[in-house]
Amino acid sequence: MASTTATSVSPLAPGITPELPAIAGIRIATAQAGIRYAGRTDVLWVSLEAGTTVAGVFTRSRCPSAAVDWCREVLAAGHGTARALVVNSGNANAFTGSKGREAVSLTADIAAKAAPCDRLAVLIASTGVIGEPLDARKFEGVLADCAARADDGPRAWEAAARAIMTTDTFPKLATRTAEIDGRTVTINGMAKGAGMIAPDMATMLSFVFTDAALAQTVLAELLTAGTNKSFNCVTIDGDTSTSDTLLLFATGKGGNSPIESADDPRLAGFRAALDDLLIDLAQLVARDGEGARKLVTVEVEGAESDASAHRIAMSIANSPLVKTAIAGEDANWGRVVMAVGKAGEPADRDLLTISFGDVRVAHRGARDPDYSEEAASAVMREPEITLKVEIGLGQGKARIWTCDLTKEYVAINGDYRS
């Protein structure tokens, strides 16, 4: 079995990196500020034209980063518009006390001067090491230079996705189009995340941009609903980051008549395209799980409710024993039974049916009478595996994406800070 390190590309990475189209009202630049890494970009700057609306969902961790606090405060204050986005990698600016708050405030001031715009029109995100003070003075001059040379060229989006990477092994990008009022609008998105992934909102960052004309309240409703189908359905290791941030920006330059209600029937195509893009990005995060060699889809059906199915699926996807069995290509359904049982949700042992791919391994509380070790082992050797569980109690269902747990995960995280 080939090993995977933090510097080698995940074997689950897509064969090509998509080239994203330009979006009117958005210009991008990246830079090296020396936050933590030497010889690589670690700052992303996005200029947003006047009139751009924004909505966000964030980590539910009780120990959020200073940047998460800043974004929440800006949005809560009723500032649903944005003129600039600043993201740095290498330092999460989390658990940094008053110094962290001062760093965010200084970053906002530097960015506002560079834009130029009101400081409350600046959104900020940080990712990287927790507990180390962020020296925001390193943004002096860097952000002004970014603002001056920002563009919408074809390579801008990939450069942006690479600038926000930490232990990621490949940039995560997706694009979709939709029709509103007979006009084609575009949605572009990027994400970063490979470890400390169990979003609960929403280390995971994602930024999505569209040229559609959508009110801030519409963005908020669309984003919350889309997140529950995508990023809240992915887990790498069961650990929710201090920094999880998902922001959706709409420049309004797409030519459609502004939409003021999330119930507007004109939104049907856009909603479907946005949901599909968010699911794509979430799956890319699962494909880049630290040390991952297997992409795993956990499907639970027949639970008492969708919420119950979700909790059972997460219990399976987060189980170290299930994940290590998958890493070892062992069709050990006993570990799946364990994970169902410990979830604390209604379940009847004698009603459970478990399948690996199309191979049913257990049925109604016992090994399937037609079980084939050879067939099950063949499924487990595949790079992408679907694990299906039928609870047999109701109509509730859920789908979660995760990956296996390998020795490389331990190696990556054993010396991440040092």
N, C-alpha and C positions, 0 to 999 in steps of 0.2 A: 504494500500500500504506500503510495506516494505521500510524503509529509507536506504539510502546508505551514508556512510561517507568515508573520505579519507583513513581510516584504514580497512574498510570492503571490501571484494572483490566484484567487480561489478557483478550484476546478469547476465550481458551479457558476462562474461568471458567464454572462452572455458572450456570444462569439464576437459581437461588434458593439461599439458604443454609438448610440444614435446621435446624429447631427441635428440639433434642435434649431428651428427657424427663429428669426428675429421676431420680437413682439414690440409693437409700437408703444412708445412711452417708457421703455426700459433700456438702460445702458449698463454695461458690466465691466469691472476691472478687478484684477487680483494683484497682490503684492507680497513681498517678503518683508516682514517687520521684525523677524528674529524673536518671535514670542517664545518659542521653545525649540523649534527645529532649525537646523542649519541647511542652507542650500535648497529650500523649497518654499513655495508660496504658503502663507498662513493667514492671509487676510482677503476677504471677499467684500467688494463694494458694489452696491447696486443703486444707480440713480433712478428715481421714479418721478415721472412728470406730475405736475400739479393736477389734482383731481383724482389721484390714485386712492382707492379705498383698500382697507386691510382688515382681516380678521385672524384670530389665532386660537389655538388650543395648546395647553401646556401640561407639563408633568403635574401629577397629584402628589408627588413627593413632598413631605413636610420639611424637607431641607433643600429648597430650590436654590438655584444659582442667582446671583445678583442680576444677571441679564434677564432671567425669567421674571423676576420681581419688577424690573423696569418695564418690560413689555406689558405685563398685566396692568401696571399702574397707568401707562399711557392709554391703553384701550379702555380701561375702566373710567378714565377721566372724560370719555366721550370723544377722544381724538381718533376717529375711525379712518383717518387719512394718513398717508405716508409719503415721504419724499426721498428717503434713503434707508438702506439696509446695510448694516455692518456686521460681519461675522468673522470671528477669529478661531483658529484651531490651535491646539497645543496647550491651552489653559482654559479650564471651565469657569474660572472666576466664581467658584462655589465654595462655601464654607470659608469665606475670606473676610467675614465681619464688616466693619465699617470701611476697611480698605477696599473691599469689593464694591460697595455702594459708591465710594468716591471714584473708583476706576470707571464704573458705568457712566456716572455723571460727566466725568471728563471726556469719555469717548463720545457721548452725545454732544457735548459742546464742540469738540473738534470736528465731528461729522456735520453738525449744523452750519458751522462756518464754511466747510468745504462745499456743501451742497449748492448754494446756501439755502437754509430753511429754518423754521422753528425747531428747537431741540426736541419738542414733543412730537415731531414728525419723523423722528429717527427711531427705527427698530434695531435692536441689538441682540445678538446671540453669540454664545461662546461654548467651546467644547474642548475637552482635553483633561489634563490632570486636575484633580480636586484638591483644594487646600493650599494651593500656592498663590500668593498675591499676583495679580495681573498688573503689569506696568503699562498703564494706558498712555504714558508719555511717548511710547514707541509708535503711536498712531500719528503723532505730530508730523506734518509734512507728507506722510504716507497717504492719508485719506484725501488730502488736497490734490496730490498727484493723481490718485485714482479717479477723482471726480473730473479732473481735466482731460484724462485720456480714455475714459470709459467709452465703450462702443457696443454695437449690437452685431458684431461679426460672427460668422459661423462657428468659430472656435471659442467664443466667449463663454458659452454655456458649459462646455467640458472643462475649461480652465476654472470656472466657478466651482463645479462639483469637486474638482481635485483640491482646491484650496481649503475646503472644509473637512477633508479626510483626516482621520487620526490612524487607527489601526485598520481602517478600510483597505481592501486590496484593489478595488476598482471604483471608478466614478459611477454614481447611480443617477441616471437621467431617463426621462420619459416625456413624450409629447402626444397630444391629441388635438383634434379639431371638432367643432360642433357648429350647428346652424342656429342662429337666432335672427328672426326677422328677415330671413333670406340672406343674411350675411354670414360668412365663415369667420368664426372666432377661433383663436388658438389658445391652448393651455400647455405650458411648459412646467416641468417640475424637476427638482433634484433632491437627493437625500443623502445623509451620511449616517453610518451606524454599523457596528460589527460586534460589539460587546456591550454589556450593561444595557441589554435590550429587553424590556417588558413594558412597553409604553402603557401608561395608565392616565390618560387625559380625558393627554393624547396617548454608551452615550449616543440619543437619536435627534437629529435635526432634519427638517424638510422645509423647503421653500417652493411655493407654487405660484405661478404668474399667469395672468390671462389679459387679453385686450378687450374682453367683454365689458360692457357698461353695467355694473351690478352695484346696488346699494350695499353699505357695510352690513346691514342687518341680514341681507340675503346671503352674503358671503359667510357670515357666522353660522347660519342655519345649514347651509350646504356643507360647510367644513365639519361641523359636529357630526352630521349624519354620515358623511364620507369616512371620517376617522373611525367610527365604530365598525365599519365594514373592512377596514384596511389596517391601519397602524395599531389599533387596539386588538388586532387579531394576529399579531406576530410576536414571537418571543424567542430570544436566543438563550438566555440563561436565567430568566425569572427575576432579574434585578432591574428595577425602575430607576432610570437616571435622574440626577438632580437637574438636568438641563434640557429634557425633552421639550422641543419647540416645533410647532408646525404653523407656518404662516401662509396665508393666501392673499395675494395682491391682485387687484383689478384696475387696469389703467383707464378703461373706458374709451379706448381708441379704436375699438373694433367696428364701429359704425352702427351697432344696434341701438334701438331706442332703449333708454335706461330702464332696468327692471327693479322695481321697488318692493316686490313681495316674492317670498320663496314659493308661494303657491301659484305663481304665474305659469300657465301651461306652456309658455314659450321656453321655459327652462328645462323641459324634459330631456332634450338631447344633450344639453350642457351638463345637466346633473349626471347623466349616465356616463358621459365622457370623463368628467371629473372623478367619479367613483372608480372608473376603470384605471385611470392614471394613478390614483392613490394606492389601489391594490397592486399595480405594477411596481411602484416604488417600495411598498412594504415587502413584496416578495424578493426584490433585489436586496433588501437588508437581510432577509433570511438566508439568501444565497451567499452572503458574505459574512455569515457568522464566524467568529474567530475560530480558526482551525477546522471549519466545517468541510465535510466531504459529501454530505447527503442533505438534500433539500427534502423536508418532511412536511406533508400536508396531513393534518389530523382532522378527520370529519366525524362528528358525533351526531347521531340522529335518534329520534324516539325518546328524547328526554321529556320531562314534564313541562318544560318551557325553554324558550331560546336562551334565557339567562342561565338556566341550569345547565343546558348543553354547553354553553360557553365556559362555564366554570369547570365542567368535567374535561373539556378539551384542553383547557389551560393546565389542568392538573397532569394530564398525560404529557403534553408538550414540554412542561417544565420539570418532569421527573428525571433526575440524573440517571436512574436505573434504566428507564426506557431509552433515553438518549445514548447511553453507553452501549446498550444492546444493539441499537441501530448502527452505531459506529463499528461494532464487532460483527455486523451483518448476521445477527442472531435473531431468529424469529421467535422471540421469547414473549408469548402473549401473557404469561403469568405476571409480567411486570406491568402490562397494560391493565389487567384486572386489578392489581394493587393500586394503580393510579386512579382508576375509576372509584374504587372503594374509599380512598382517602379524601376524595374531593368534598365530602360532606353533603353531597346532593342525593336526592332520591334515586336509588338503583336497586335492582334485584339480581343477585348473582345468577339465578337460574333462568334469567331472561336474556342475558348478555350474548351478543354475537360479535365476533371480532374478525376482521379481515386485514391481511397485508396485501395491498394492491387488489387483484381480483381473486386472490387465494383466501378462502375462508378457513381460518385456523381453529376457531372455537365457535360453538353454537349451543345456545341455551344452557350455559353453565358448565360445559364440558368440551373436551377436544372434539373437533368436527370428525364425524365417522369416516369421512373421505379425505382426511388430512394427508397431505403429501409433503414430507420434509424437503424433498428435492424441489418441488414447485415453490414452496415458501422461501427456501434459501436463494432461489433464483431471483425472486422479487427483492430480497434484502441486498443483493449485490448491485442493484440498479442505483444510479446517482440520485434519482428522484423517486420517493416512496410515498404512497398514500396509505395512511393507517385509518381504518374505518371501524367505528364502534356503534352498534345498535343497542340502545338501552332497553327498548321494548315497553316503555311506560306512557308515551304520549307523542306529540308532534314537534317538540322542540328540537332545533338543530343548530349547529355552529360549525365553523371552519376556521382552523388556526394553522399558521405556517411557522415552522421552526427548523432546526437542523440537528445534526448529531453532536455528541460531546466527545471530543478527542483529546489525546495527550497534548496536541498543539495548543488547545485552549488554555490548558494549565501553564504551558511554557510562555505563551504570550502575556498572560495576566500575572504570572509569577514575578516578572521583572518589568512590568509596564512603567512604574514610576521611577525605578532605579536605572 
